[in-house]
Amino acid sequence: MNNRLFLFVIPALLIFSAFWIWPFLKLFTFSVTDFNGFNQNYKHVGLSNYQSIFESGILTTSIKNTLIYTVLLVVLGNILALILAMALNSKIKGMGFYRSAAYIPALFSAIVIGFIWSYVYMPQSGMIPSIMNMLGLDGSNFNILGDYKNALYGITVVDIWKNIGQTMIIYLAGLQMIDDSLLESASMDGCNGFQLIRYIKLPLLAPSITINIILSVINGLKAFDYPFIMTNGGPGDSTNTLMFSIYKMAFTEQQFGKAAAFSVVSFIVIIIITALLLVVMNKKESEME
């Protein structure tokens, strides 16, 4: 009987092998060649591609930018979404409209959001410089996307704004699962608002927090669209993320073998980060419960 049940798993295993295992093995094969993406007469170059990406410093820069991007998404994105969810977890007139309005940015594609915020950040005539001028401030020097030190933070804000509604919905669903009688009992026992959040709501939101943190980390580690749309990795290499660096090597510089090596290293880095995250989050969730 068990052998017959295993037969039903075979189609899924075949699909998984065809679209995941085989491409990864092929990627590793290309990573030790000088393949340019077009010419099939490529040569085996050993580990020189791996040596090149480590010596050039682009891997270190990309990992640093990606980690900063991810940490900001996780910390700021979840804190703001949780505050928004608690604010919208009330029964006042028109709350359905406010909840829908908060979710609207999540409905648009990254391309649309990227172009909208490119105008918001636009030097001289953009929305932020214009508002600064209206308030009597000097908006002529505002150029966050052209600032080497701050461009990464500028596109991170865009990603947080875009996904805050989706994160908020998960927190809101968790808040609405909390029994009101439990909160009333805690209030009668003398708990103030902060204590209700710290000792009642947050522990009961542990599953929602875990889900949102994992989603935020995944979103940060695969960041590509906003660096590509808004800054093209610049100025300099200040917004080069792991995924953008792979794209640039493969399709701009036509160094497919080097890009494949970069992909393999990135895969290993992401697997390590994800594994550590799961261990930490499972431990924290158990402690909160």
Secondary structure, DSSP 8 states (H G I E B T S, - for coil): -HHHHHHTTHHHHHHHIIIIIHHHHHHHHHTTB---SS-S---B-TTHHHHHHHHHSHHHHHHHHHHHHHHHHHHHHHHHHHHHHHHHSS--TTHHHHHHHHHGGGGS-HHHHHHHHHHHH-TTTSHHHHHHHHTTS--TT--GGG-TTTHHHHHHHHHHHHHHHHHHHHHHHHHHTS-HHHHHHHHHTT--HHHHIIIIIHHHTHHHHHHHHHHHHHHHHT--HHIIIIITT-STTTT--HHHHHHIIIIIS--HHHHHHHHHHHHHHHHHHHHHHHHHHHHHHHHH-
